[in-house]
Amino acid sequence: MLRKPDIATLPTSPKSSYVLSFTVTGLLLIAVLQSCASLSKQECLQGDWQGIGERDGTLGRPFSQFDKHAKSCQRVSVVADRALWLKGHRQGARQYCTRANGLIAGNSGQEYNKICELDQEPVFLSAYRLGRHRYYLLKQRRGILRSIEYNQDKISNVNDELAKGEMDKDDARREVDNLVSNNQSLLEDLEDLTWKIARFDQKLEKADFAPLPRP
């Protein structure tokens, strides 16, 4: 029978539970407040708007990123310089909007924020769509793996219930047989999808793309 490892339960008093809850809540609040600020106080005060824009451009961030920076710096009474940020963003976007980066961005599931100039956009988007196709293949593969794991957990639960006398033996056998059969079908789908990804990667390599991480 398949069994899941036992999970130790730590004894807690009402006081310790309260302290833990308070601490976790505080940490979450700090994390939320930090995530709201796109720039630190120091970055706002330094005011390297061209450098900040270039960094955003190289990361493929949208033009709306400037508005987030402006809002962050308002808290320390600093006015953001849109002209310098746009100048830097344009320089950064020139580095981002390459054929190689298009494939990487699509494969990682990133959205295209329409920041590439006309002379670069067609080549970038052509590679981006290839990466996007691979991303969806990998997403399907992860879904199959999650389904297999879910079925394995259900088999383990059925075995546990059977061992405790909480389930009829014939009912347990039928349920396990169905789950095993389903997993066999999923494994066939997984093998087929893995083959498709491998074939697609071969085509990418023949097109002189750098190899992407294997699934």
VOTIPA-55760 format. One record per residue: y negated, x, z negated of N, C-alpha, C in turn; residue number from 1. Coordinates in nm, 2 decimals. Each point is the difference from the previous one (the first is absolute). Layout:
<pts>
PT | n.y | n.x | n.z | ca.y | ca.x | ca.z | c.y | c.x | c.z | n
PT | Y | X | Z | Y | X | Z | Y | X | Z | NUM
...
</pts>
This chain:
<pts>
PT | n.y | n.x | n.z | ca.y | ca.x | ca.z | c.y | c.x | c.z | n
PT | 0.12 | 0.08 | 0.00 | -0.12 | -0.08 | 0.00 | -0.13 | 0.09 | 0.00 | 1
PT | -0.10 | -0.05 | 0.07 | -0.12 | 0.08 | 0.00 | -0.08 | -0.04 | -0.12 | 2
PT | -0.06 | 0.10 | -0.06 | -0.08 | -0.03 | -0.12 | -0.13 | 0.08 | 0.00 | 3
PT | -0.10 | -0.07 | -0.05 | -0.13 | 0.07 | -0.01 | -0.01 | 0.07 | -0.14 | 4
PT | -0.07 | 0.11 | 0.00 | -0.01 | 0.07 | -0.13 | -0.08 | -0.08 | -0.10 | 5
PT | 0.04 | 0.01 | -0.13 | -0.07 | -0.07 | -0.10 | -0.14 | 0.06 | -0.02 | 6
PT | -0.09 | -0.09 | -0.03 | -0.14 | 0.04 | -0.02 | -0.03 | -0.01 | -0.15 | 7
PT | -0.03 | 0.11 | -0.06 | -0.03 | 0.00 | -0.15 | -0.12 | -0.08 | -0.03 | 8
PT | 0.00 | -0.08 | -0.10 | -0.12 | -0.08 | -0.04 | -0.06 | 0.06 | -0.12 | 9
PT | -0.13 | 0.04 | 0.01 | -0.07 | 0.06 | -0.11 | -0.04 | -0.10 | -0.10 | 10
PT | 0.02 | 0.02 | -0.13 | -0.05 | -0.10 | -0.10 | -0.15 | 0.01 | -0.01 | 11
PT | -0.07 | -0.11 | -0.01 | -0.14 | 0.00 | -0.01 | -0.04 | -0.10 | -0.11 | 12
PT | -0.10 | 0.04 | -0.07 | -0.06 | -0.09 | -0.10 | -0.11 | -0.08 | 0.06 | 13
PT | -0.05 | -0.11 | -0.06 | -0.11 | -0.07 | 0.06 | -0.13 | 0.09 | 0.01 | 14
PT | -0.01 | 0.10 | -0.10 | -0.12 | 0.08 | 0.01 | 0.01 | 0.10 | 0.12 | 15
PT | 0.12 | 0.06 | 0.02 | 0.02 | 0.10 | 0.10 | -0.01 | -0.07 | 0.14 | 16
PT | 0.05 | -0.13 | 0.01 | -0.02 | -0.07 | 0.12 | -0.14 | -0.03 | 0.04 | 17
PT | -0.08 | -0.03 | -0.11 | -0.14 | -0.02 | 0.02 | -0.07 | 0.12 | 0.05 | 18
PT | 0.03 | 0.12 | -0.07 | -0.07 | 0.12 | 0.04 | 0.04 | 0.04 | 0.15 | 19
PT | 0.13 | -0.02 | 0.03 | 0.04 | 0.03 | 0.14 | -0.07 | -0.08 | 0.10 | 20
PT | -0.01 | -0.13 | -0.03 | -0.06 | -0.10 | 0.09 | -0.15 | 0.04 | 0.01 | 21
PT | -0.06 | 0.03 | -0.11 | -0.15 | 0.04 | 0.01 | -0.02 | 0.12 | 0.08 | 22
PT | 0.09 | 0.10 | -0.02 | -0.01 | 0.13 | 0.07 | 0.02 | -0.02 | 0.15 | 23
PT | 0.10 | -0.08 | 0.04 | 0.03 | -0.02 | 0.14 | -0.12 | -0.08 | 0.07 | 24
PT | -0.05 | -0.10 | -0.08 | -0.11 | -0.08 | 0.06 | -0.12 | 0.09 | 0.02 | 25
PT | -0.03 | 0.09 | -0.09 | -0.11 | 0.09 | 0.01 | 0.01 | 0.10 | 0.12 | 26
PT | 0.12 | 0.05 | 0.02 | 0.03 | 0.09 | 0.11 | -0.02 | -0.08 | 0.13 | 27
PT | 0.05 | -0.12 | 0.01 | -0.01 | -0.08 | 0.12 | -0.15 | -0.03 | 0.03 | 28
PT | -0.08 | -0.02 | -0.11 | -0.14 | -0.03 | 0.02 | -0.07 | 0.12 | 0.06 | 29
PT | 0.03 | 0.12 | -0.06 | -0.06 | 0.12 | 0.05 | 0.04 | 0.03 | 0.15 | 30
PT | 0.13 | -0.03 | 0.03 | 0.04 | 0.02 | 0.14 | -0.07 | -0.09 | 0.09 | 31
PT | -0.02 | -0.12 | -0.04 | -0.07 | -0.10 | 0.09 | -0.14 | 0.04 | 0.02 | 32
PT | -0.07 | 0.04 | -0.11 | -0.14 | 0.05 | 0.01 | -0.01 | 0.12 | 0.09 | 33
PT | 0.09 | 0.09 | -0.01 | 0.00 | 0.12 | 0.08 | 0.02 | -0.03 | 0.15 | 34
PT | 0.09 | -0.10 | 0.02 | 0.03 | -0.03 | 0.14 | -0.11 | -0.07 | 0.07 | 35
PT | -0.09 | -0.06 | -0.08 | -0.12 | -0.08 | 0.06 | -0.10 | 0.10 | 0.05 | 36
PT | 0.00 | 0.12 | -0.05 | -0.10 | 0.10 | 0.04 | 0.06 | 0.09 | 0.11 | 37
PT | -0.06 | 0.00 | 0.12 | 0.05 | 0.08 | 0.11 | -0.04 | 0.14 | -0.01 | 38
PT | -0.11 | 0.03 | -0.08 | -0.05 | 0.13 | -0.02 | -0.02 | 0.02 | -0.15 | 39
PT | 0.01 | 0.13 | -0.04 | -0.03 | 0.03 | -0.14 | -0.15 | 0.01 | -0.02 | 40
PT | -0.04 | 0.01 | -0.13 | -0.14 | 0.01 | -0.03 | -0.05 | 0.14 | 0.06 | 41
PT | 0.08 | 0.10 | -0.02 | -0.04 | 0.13 | 0.05 | -0.01 | 0.00 | 0.15 | 42
PT | 0.08 | -0.06 | 0.07 | -0.01 | -0.01 | 0.15 | -0.13 | -0.07 | 0.04 | 43
PT | -0.03 | -0.11 | -0.07 | -0.12 | -0.07 | 0.03 | -0.12 | 0.09 | -0.02 | 44
PT | -0.01 | 0.07 | -0.12 | -0.11 | 0.08 | -0.03 | -0.02 | 0.12 | 0.09 | 45
PT | 0.12 | 0.06 | 0.05 | -0.01 | 0.11 | 0.09 | -0.05 | -0.05 | 0.14 | 46
PT | 0.03 | -0.12 | 0.04 | -0.05 | -0.05 | 0.12 | 0.03 | 0.06 | 0.13 | 47
PT | 0.12 | 0.06 | 0.01 | 0.04 | 0.06 | 0.13 | 0.05 | -0.11 | 0.09 | 48
PT | -0.09 | -0.08 | 0.05 | 0.05 | -0.12 | 0.08 | 0.06 | 0.03 | 0.13 | 49
PT | -0.04 | 0.11 | 0.06 | 0.06 | 0.04 | 0.13 | 0.15 | 0.05 | -0.03 | 50
PT | 0.02 | 0.07 | -0.11 | 0.13 | 0.05 | -0.04 | 0.09 | -0.12 | -0.04 | 51
PT | -0.06 | -0.09 | -0.07 | 0.08 | -0.12 | -0.04 | 0.04 | -0.08 | 0.12 | 52
PT | -0.09 | -0.02 | 0.09 | 0.03 | -0.07 | 0.13 | 0.11 | 0.07 | 0.08 | 53
PT | -0.01 | 0.13 | 0.01 | 0.10 | 0.08 | 0.07 | 0.14 | -0.02 | -0.06 | 54
PT | 0.00 | 0.01 | -0.13 | 0.13 | -0.02 | -0.07 | 0.06 | -0.14 | 0.03 | 55
PT | -0.09 | -0.10 | -0.01 | 0.05 | -0.14 | 0.03 | 0.05 | -0.01 | 0.14 | 56
PT | -0.07 | 0.06 | 0.10 | 0.04 | 0.00 | 0.14 | 0.13 | 0.06 | 0.02 | 57
PT | 0.02 | 0.12 | -0.06 | 0.13 | 0.07 | 0.02 | 0.12 | -0.08 | -0.06 | 58
PT | -0.03 | -0.09 | -0.09 | 0.10 | -0.08 | -0.06 | 0.02 | -0.14 | 0.07 | 59
PT | -0.08 | -0.02 | 0.10 | 0.01 | -0.12 | 0.08 | -0.06 | -0.12 | -0.07 | 60
PT | -0.09 | 0.02 | -0.09 | -0.05 | -0.11 | -0.08 | -0.11 | -0.08 | 0.09 | 61
PT | -0.01 | -0.13 | -0.03 | -0.09 | -0.08 | 0.08 | -0.15 | 0.02 | -0.03 | 62
PT | -0.09 | -0.05 | 0.08 | -0.14 | 0.01 | -0.02 | -0.04 | -0.07 | -0.13 | 63
PT | 0.07 | -0.10 | -0.04 | -0.03 | -0.08 | -0.12 | 0.02 | 0.09 | -0.12 | 64
PT | 0.06 | 0.12 | 0.01 | 0.01 | 0.08 | -0.12 | -0.13 | 0.05 | -0.05 | 65
PT | -0.10 | 0.01 | 0.09 | -0.14 | 0.04 | -0.05 | -0.05 | -0.10 | -0.10 | 66
PT | 0.02 | -0.13 | 0.03 | -0.05 | -0.11 | -0.10 | 0.06 | 0.02 | -0.13 | 67
PT | 0.13 | 0.04 | -0.01 | 0.06 | 0.02 | -0.13 | -0.06 | 0.12 | -0.07 | 68
PT | -0.03 | 0.11 | 0.08 | -0.07 | 0.11 | -0.06 | -0.14 | -0.04 | -0.06 | 69
PT | -0.07 | -0.07 | 0.08 | -0.14 | -0.04 | -0.04 | 0.01 | -0.08 | -0.13 | 70
PT | 0.10 | -0.09 | -0.01 | 0.01 | -0.08 | -0.12 | 0.03 | 0.09 | -0.12 | 71
PT | 0.09 | 0.09 | 0.02 | 0.04 | 0.09 | -0.11 | -0.12 | 0.08 | -0.05 | 72
PT | -0.08 | 0.05 | 0.10 | -0.11 | 0.09 | -0.04 | -0.12 | -0.08 | -0.06 | 73
PT | -0.01 | -0.13 | 0.03 | -0.10 | -0.08 | -0.06 | 0.01 | 0.00 | -0.16 | 74
PT | 0.12 | 0.02 | -0.05 | 0.02 | 0.00 | -0.14 | -0.06 | 0.12 | -0.07 | 75
PT | -0.03 | 0.11 | 0.08 | -0.07 | 0.11 | -0.06 | -0.13 | 0.02 | 0.07 | 76
PT | -0.06 | -0.11 | 0.06 | -0.13 | 0.00 | 0.06 | -0.02 | 0.10 | 0.11 | 77
PT | 0.11 | 0.01 | 0.08 | -0.01 | 0.09 | 0.12 | 0.01 | -0.08 | 0.12 | 78
PT | -0.09 | 0.02 | 0.10 | 0.00 | -0.07 | 0.12 | 0.08 | 0.08 | 0.11 | 79
PT | 0.10 | -0.07 | 0.06 | 0.09 | 0.07 | 0.09 | -0.08 | 0.01 | 0.14 | 80
PT | 0.03 | 0.11 | 0.07 | -0.06 | 0.03 | 0.13 | 0.09 | -0.03 | 0.11 | 81
PT | -0.02 | -0.12 | 0.06 | 0.09 | -0.05 | 0.11 | -0.01 | 0.09 | 0.12 | 82
PT | -0.11 | 0.05 | 0.04 | -0.01 | 0.08 | 0.12 | 0.08 | 0.13 | -0.01 | 83
PT | -0.01 | 0.07 | -0.11 | 0.08 | 0.12 | -0.02 | 0.15 | -0.03 | -0.01 | 84
PT | 0.03 | -0.11 | -0.07 | 0.14 | -0.04 | -0.02 | 0.06 | -0.03 | 0.14 | 85
PT | -0.07 | -0.07 | 0.08 | 0.05 | -0.03 | 0.14 | 0.01 | 0.12 | 0.09 | 86
PT | -0.09 | 0.10 | -0.02 | 0.01 | 0.12 | 0.07 | 0.13 | 0.08 | -0.03 | 87
PT | 0.02 | 0.00 | -0.14 | 0.13 | 0.07 | -0.04 | 0.12 | -0.08 | 0.04 | 88
PT | -0.01 | -0.13 | -0.02 | 0.12 | -0.09 | 0.04 | 0.04 | 0.02 | 0.14 | 89
PT | -0.10 | 0.01 | 0.09 | 0.03 | 0.02 | 0.14 | 0.07 | 0.14 | 0.03 | 90
PT | -0.04 | 0.10 | -0.08 | 0.06 | 0.13 | 0.02 | 0.14 | -0.01 | -0.06 | 91
PT | 0.02 | -0.07 | -0.11 | 0.14 | -0.01 | -0.06 | 0.09 | -0.08 | 0.09 | 92
PT | -0.05 | -0.10 | 0.06 | 0.08 | -0.09 | 0.09 | 0.04 | 0.08 | 0.12 | 93
PT | -0.07 | 0.09 | 0.05 | 0.04 | 0.08 | 0.11 | 0.13 | 0.08 | -0.03 | 94
PT | 0.00 | 0.04 | -0.13 | 0.12 | 0.08 | -0.04 | 0.12 | -0.10 | -0.02 | 95
PT | -0.03 | -0.12 | -0.05 | 0.11 | -0.10 | -0.03 | 0.06 | -0.06 | 0.13 | 96
PT | -0.08 | -0.03 | 0.10 | 0.04 | -0.07 | 0.11 | 0.07 | 0.08 | 0.11 | 97
PT | 0.11 | 0.06 | -0.04 | 0.08 | 0.08 | 0.09 | 0.14 | -0.07 | 0.02 | 98
PT | 0.06 | 0.05 | 0.10 | 0.14 | -0.06 | 0.04 | 0.09 | 0.02 | -0.12 | 99
PT | 0.01 | 0.12 | -0.06 | 0.09 | 0.02 | -0.11 | -0.03 | -0.09 | -0.12 | 100
PT | -0.13 | -0.01 | -0.03 | -0.04 | -0.09 | -0.12 | 0.03 | -0.15 | 0.03 | 101
PT | -0.01 | -0.03 | 0.13 | 0.02 | -0.14 | 0.03 | 0.15 | -0.04 | -0.03 | 102
PT | 0.09 | 0.09 | 0.03 | 0.14 | -0.02 | -0.02 | 0.03 | -0.01 | -0.16 | 103
PT | -0.06 | 0.10 | -0.07 | 0.02 | 0.00 | -0.14 | -0.06 | -0.12 | -0.07 | 104
PT | -0.12 | -0.04 | 0.04 | -0.06 | -0.12 | -0.06 | 0.08 | -0.13 | 0.03 | 105
PT | 0.05 | -0.01 | 0.12 | 0.08 | -0.12 | 0.03 | 0.13 | 0.00 | -0.08 | 106
PT | 0.06 | 0.12 | -0.01 | 0.13 | 0.01 | -0.07 | -0.01 | -0.02 | -0.15 | 107
PT | -0.12 | 0.02 | -0.05 | -0.02 | -0.02 | -0.15 | -0.05 | -0.14 | -0.03 | 108
PT | -0.02 | -0.08 | 0.10 | -0.04 | -0.14 | -0.02 | -0.15 | -0.02 | -0.02 | 109
PT | -0.08 | 0.11 | 0.03 | -0.14 | -0.01 | -0.02 | -0.06 | -0.10 | 0.11 | 110
PT | -0.10 | -0.07 | -0.04 | -0.08 | -0.08 | 0.09 | -0.09 | 0.09 | 0.08 | 111
PT | -0.02 | -0.04 | 0.13 | -0.10 | 0.08 | 0.08 | -0.14 | -0.07 | -0.02 | 112
PT | -0.09 | 0.08 | -0.05 | -0.13 | -0.06 | -0.04 | -0.11 | 0.01 | 0.11 | 113
PT | 0.04 | 0.02 | 0.13 | -0.09 | 0.00 | 0.11 | -0.11 | 0.10 | -0.01 | 114
PT | 0.03 | 0.12 | -0.04 | -0.10 | 0.10 | -0.02 | 0.00 | 0.11 | 0.11 | 115
PT | 0.09 | -0.01 | 0.09 | 0.01 | 0.10 | 0.11 | -0.10 | -0.03 | 0.11 | 116
PT | -0.05 | 0.11 | 0.06 | -0.10 | -0.02 | 0.11 | 0.08 | -0.02 | 0.13 | 117
PT | -0.07 | -0.05 | 0.10 | 0.07 | -0.04 | 0.12 | 0.08 | 0.11 | 0.07 | 118
PT | -0.04 | 0.12 | -0.01 | 0.07 | 0.11 | 0.07 | 0.13 | 0.03 | -0.08 | 119
PT | 0.02 | -0.04 | -0.12 | 0.11 | 0.04 | -0.08 | 0.10 | -0.12 | -0.03 | 120
PT | -0.06 | -0.12 | 0.00 | 0.07 | -0.12 | -0.04 | 0.13 | -0.03 | 0.08 | 121
PT | 0.00 | 0.01 | 0.13 | 0.12 | -0.04 | 0.07 | 0.12 | 0.09 | -0.03 | 122
PT | -0.02 | 0.13 | -0.01 | 0.11 | 0.09 | -0.04 | 0.04 | -0.02 | -0.14 | 123
PT | -0.09 | -0.02 | -0.09 | 0.03 | -0.03 | -0.14 | 0.08 | -0.12 | -0.01 | 124
PT | -0.04 | -0.11 | 0.06 | 0.07 | -0.13 | -0.01 | 0.13 | 0.00 | 0.06 | 125
PT | 0.02 | 0.07 | 0.11 | 0.13 | 0.01 | 0.06 | 0.10 | 0.06 | -0.09 | 126
PT | -0.04 | 0.11 | -0.07 | 0.09 | 0.06 | -0.10 | 0.02 | -0.09 | -0.12 | 127
PT | -0.11 | -0.06 | -0.04 | 0.00 | -0.09 | -0.12 | 0.10 | -0.11 | 0.02 | 128
PT | 0.01 | -0.06 | 0.11 | 0.09 | -0.11 | 0.03 | 0.14 | 0.05 | -0.01 | 129
PT | 0.03 | 0.12 | 0.05 | 0.14 | 0.05 | -0.02 | 0.03 | 0.02 | -0.15 | 130
PT | -0.09 | 0.06 | -0.07 | 0.02 | 0.01 | -0.14 | 0.02 | -0.13 | -0.08 | 131
PT | -0.08 | -0.10 | 0.05 | 0.01 | -0.13 | -0.06 | 0.14 | -0.06 | 0.02 | 132
PT | 0.05 | 0.02 | 0.12 | 0.14 | -0.05 | 0.04 | 0.10 | 0.06 | -0.10 | 133
PT | -0.01 | 0.13 | -0.02 | 0.09 | 0.07 | -0.09 | -0.01 | -0.05 | -0.14 | 134
PT | -0.13 | -0.03 | -0.04 | -0.02 | -0.05 | -0.13 | 0.07 | -0.13 | -0.03 | 135
PT | 0.00 | -0.09 | 0.10 | 0.07 | -0.13 | -0.01 | 0.15 | 0.02 | 0.00 | 136
PT | 0.05 | 0.10 | 0.07 | 0.14 | 0.03 | 0.00 | 0.04 | 0.05 | -0.15 | 137
PT | -0.08 | 0.08 | -0.05 | 0.03 | 0.06 | -0.14 | -0.01 | -0.11 | -0.10 | 138
PT | -0.10 | -0.09 | 0.02 | -0.02 | -0.12 | -0.09 | 0.13 | -0.09 | 0.00 | 139
PT | 0.05 | -0.02 | 0.12 | 0.13 | -0.08 | 0.01 | 0.11 | 0.07 | -0.08 | 140
PT | 0.01 | 0.13 | 0.02 | 0.10 | 0.08 | -0.06 | -0.01 | -0.01 | -0.15 | 141
PT | -0.12 | 0.01 | -0.06 | -0.02 | -0.01 | -0.14 | 0.04 | -0.14 | -0.05 | 142
PT | -0.03 | -0.10 | 0.08 | 0.04 | -0.13 | -0.04 | 0.15 | -0.02 | -0.01 | 143
PT | 0.07 | 0.06 | 0.10 | 0.15 | -0.01 | -0.01 | 0.05 | 0.08 | -0.12 | 144
PT | -0.05 | 0.11 | -0.03 | 0.04 | 0.08 | -0.12 | -0.02 | -0.08 | -0.13 | 145
PT | -0.12 | -0.07 | 0.00 | -0.03 | -0.08 | -0.12 | 0.10 | -0.12 | -0.02 | 146
PT | 0.04 | -0.06 | 0.12 | 0.10 | -0.11 | -0.01 | 0.13 | 0.05 | -0.04 | 147
PT | 0.04 | 0.12 | 0.04 | 0.13 | 0.06 | -0.04 | 0.00 | 0.03 | -0.15 | 148
PT | -0.11 | 0.05 | -0.05 | -0.01 | 0.03 | -0.14 | 0.00 | -0.13 | -0.08 | 149
PT | -0.07 | -0.10 | 0.05 | 0.00 | -0.13 | -0.07 | 0.14 | -0.06 | -0.01 | 150
PT | 0.08 | 0.01 | 0.11 | 0.14 | -0.05 | 0.00 | 0.08 | 0.08 | -0.10 | 151
PT | -0.02 | 0.13 | 0.00 | 0.08 | 0.08 | -0.10 | -0.03 | -0.03 | -0.14 | 152
PT | -0.13 | -0.03 | -0.03 | -0.04 | -0.04 | -0.14 | 0.07 | -0.14 | -0.03 | 153
PT | 0.00 | -0.09 | 0.10 | 0.07 | -0.13 | -0.03 | 0.15 | 0.02 | -0.02 | 154
PT | 0.06 | 0.09 | 0.07 | 0.14 | 0.02 | -0.02 | 0.02 | 0.06 | -0.15 | 155
PT | -0.09 | 0.09 | -0.04 | 0.01 | 0.05 | -0.13 | -0.02 | -0.11 | -0.11 | 156
PT | -0.09 | -0.09 | 0.03 | -0.02 | -0.11 | -0.10 | 0.12 | -0.10 | 0.00 | 157
PT | 0.06 | -0.02 | 0.11 | 0.12 | -0.09 | 0.00 | 0.11 | 0.07 | -0.08 | 158
PT | 0.02 | 0.13 | 0.02 | 0.10 | 0.07 | -0.08 | -0.02 | 0.00 | -0.15 | 159
PT | -0.13 | 0.01 | -0.03 | -0.04 | -0.01 | -0.15 | 0.03 | -0.14 | -0.05 | 160
PT | -0.03 | -0.10 | 0.07 | 0.02 | -0.14 | -0.04 | 0.15 | -0.03 | -0.01 | 161
PT | 0.08 | 0.06 | 0.09 | 0.14 | -0.02 | 0.00 | 0.06 | 0.07 | -0.12 | 162
PT | -0.04 | 0.12 | -0.03 | 0.05 | 0.07 | -0.11 | -0.03 | -0.07 | -0.14 | 163
PT | -0.11 | -0.07 | 0.00 | -0.04 | -0.07 | -0.12 | 0.06 | -0.14 | -0.01 | 164
PT | 0.08 | -0.04 | 0.10 | 0.06 | -0.13 | 0.00 | -0.10 | -0.11 | 0.03 | 165
PT | -0.11 | 0.04 | 0.06 | -0.11 | -0.10 | 0.03 | 0.02 | -0.06 | 0.15 | 166
PT | 0.10 | 0.05 | 0.07 | 0.01 | -0.05 | 0.14 | 0.15 | -0.01 | 0.03 | 167
PT | 0.03 | -0.10 | 0.08 | 0.14 | -0.03 | 0.04 | 0.04 | 0.12 | 0.10 | 168
PT | 0.13 | 0.04 | -0.02 | 0.04 | 0.11 | 0.08 | 0.00 | -0.03 | 0.15 | 169
PT | 0.05 | -0.12 | 0.04 | 0.00 | -0.03 | 0.15 | -0.15 | -0.01 | 0.05 | 170
PT | -0.09 | -0.06 | -0.08 | -0.14 | -0.01 | 0.05 | -0.06 | 0.14 | 0.01 | 171
PT | 0.04 | 0.09 | -0.09 | -0.06 | 0.14 | 0.00 | 0.06 | 0.07 | 0.13 | 172
PT | 0.13 | -0.02 | 0.03 | 0.06 | 0.06 | 0.11 | -0.07 | -0.04 | 0.13 | 173
PT | -0.02 | -0.13 | 0.01 | -0.07 | -0.06 | 0.12 | -0.14 | 0.06 | 0.02 | 174
PT | -0.07 | 0.00 | -0.11 | -0.14 | 0.05 | 0.01 | 0.00 | 0.15 | 0.04 | 175
PT | 0.09 | 0.08 | -0.06 | 0.00 | 0.14 | 0.03 | 0.04 | 0.02 | 0.14 | 176
PT | 0.10 | -0.07 | 0.05 | 0.05 | 0.01 | 0.14 | -0.12 | -0.03 | 0.09 | 177
PT | -0.08 | -0.10 | -0.03 | -0.11 | -0.04 | 0.09 | -0.11 | 0.11 | 0.00 | 178
PT | -0.02 | 0.06 | -0.12 | -0.10 | 0.11 | -0.01 | 0.05 | 0.12 | 0.07 | 179
PT | 0.12 | 0.04 | -0.01 | 0.06 | 0.11 | 0.07 | -0.01 | -0.02 | 0.15 | 180
PT | 0.04 | -0.12 | 0.04 | -0.01 | -0.03 | 0.15 | -0.14 | 0.02 | 0.05 | 181
PT | -0.09 | -0.06 | -0.08 | -0.14 | 0.01 | 0.04 | -0.05 | 0.15 | 0.01 | 182
PT | 0.04 | 0.08 | -0.10 | -0.04 | 0.14 | 0.00 | 0.06 | 0.07 | 0.12 | 183
PT | 0.12 | -0.03 | 0.04 | 0.07 | 0.06 | 0.11 | -0.08 | -0.03 | 0.13 | 184
PT | -0.05 | -0.12 | 0.01 | -0.08 | -0.04 | 0.12 | -0.14 | 0.08 | 0.00 | 185
PT | -0.05 | 0.01 | -0.12 | -0.13 | 0.07 | -0.02 | 0.02 | 0.15 | 0.03 | 186
PT | 0.11 | 0.06 | -0.04 | 0.02 | 0.14 | 0.03 | 0.02 | 0.02 | 0.15 | 187
PT | 0.05 | -0.09 | 0.08 | 0.01 | 0.01 | 0.14 | -0.14 | -0.01 | 0.06 | 188
PT | -0.09 | -0.09 | -0.05 | -0.13 | -0.01 | 0.04 | -0.08 | 0.13 | -0.03 | 189
PT | 0.03 | 0.06 | -0.11 | -0.07 | 0.12 | -0.04 | 0.04 | 0.11 | 0.09 | 190
PT | 0.13 | 0.01 | 0.03 | 0.04 | 0.11 | 0.10 | -0.06 | -0.02 | 0.13 | 191
PT | -0.01 | -0.12 | 0.05 | -0.06 | -0.03 | 0.13 | -0.15 | 0.04 | 0.00 | 192
PT | -0.07 | -0.04 | -0.11 | -0.14 | 0.03 | -0.01 | -0.03 | 0.15 | -0.01 | 193
PT | 0.08 | 0.07 | -0.08 | -0.01 | 0.14 | -0.02 | 0.01 | 0.07 | 0.14 | 194
PT | 0.10 | -0.05 | 0.08 | 0.02 | 0.06 | 0.13 | -0.12 | -0.02 | 0.09 | 195
PT | -0.06 | -0.12 | -0.01 | -0.12 | -0.03 | 0.08 | -0.12 | 0.09 | -0.04 | 196
PT | -0.01 | 0.02 | -0.13 | -0.11 | 0.09 | -0.04 | 0.02 | 0.14 | 0.05 | 197
PT | 0.13 | 0.05 | -0.01 | 0.03 | 0.13 | 0.05 | -0.03 | 0.02 | 0.15 | 198
PT | 0.04 | -0.10 | 0.08 | -0.03 | 0.00 | 0.14 | -0.15 | 0.00 | 0.03 | 199
PT | -0.07 | -0.08 | -0.08 | -0.15 | -0.01 | 0.02 | -0.06 | 0.14 | -0.03 | 200
PT | 0.05 | 0.06 | -0.11 | -0.05 | 0.13 | -0.04 | 0.02 | 0.11 | 0.11 | 201
PT | 0.12 | -0.01 | 0.07 | 0.03 | 0.08 | 0.11 | -0.11 | -0.01 | 0.12 | 202
PT | -0.03 | -0.13 | 0.02 | -0.10 | -0.02 | 0.11 | -0.14 | 0.05 | -0.04 | 203
PT | -0.03 | -0.01 | -0.13 | -0.13 | 0.06 | -0.05 | 0.00 | 0.15 | 0.02 | 204
PT | 0.11 | 0.07 | -0.04 | 0.01 | 0.14 | 0.02 | -0.01 | 0.04 | 0.14 | 205
PT | 0.06 | -0.07 | 0.09 | -0.01 | 0.03 | 0.14 | -0.14 | -0.02 | 0.06 | 206
PT | -0.08 | -0.08 | -0.07 | -0.14 | -0.02 | 0.04 | -0.09 | 0.10 | -0.07 | 207
PT | 0.06 | 0.10 | -0.06 | -0.07 | 0.11 | -0.07 | -0.08 | -0.04 | -0.12 | 208
PT | 0.06 | -0.10 | -0.07 | -0.06 | -0.03 | -0.14 | 0.07 | 0.08 | -0.10 | 209
PT | -0.07 | 0.04 | -0.10 | 0.06 | 0.07 | -0.12 | 0.10 | -0.09 | -0.07 | 210
PT | 0.12 | 0.05 | -0.04 | 0.10 | -0.09 | -0.07 | -0.06 | -0.06 | -0.12 | 211
PT | 0.04 | -0.13 | -0.02 | -0.04 | -0.08 | -0.11 | 0.11 | 0.01 | -0.11 | 212
PT | -0.04 | -0.03 | -0.13 | 0.11 | 0.00 | -0.10 | 0.11 | -0.09 | 0.03 | 213
PT | 0.12 | 0.05 | -0.02 | 0.12 | -0.09 | 0.03 | 0.01 | -0.10 | -0.11 | 214
PT | 0.05 | -0.12 | 0.04 | 0.02 | -0.11 | -0.10 | 0.11 | 0.03 | -0.10 | 215
</pts>
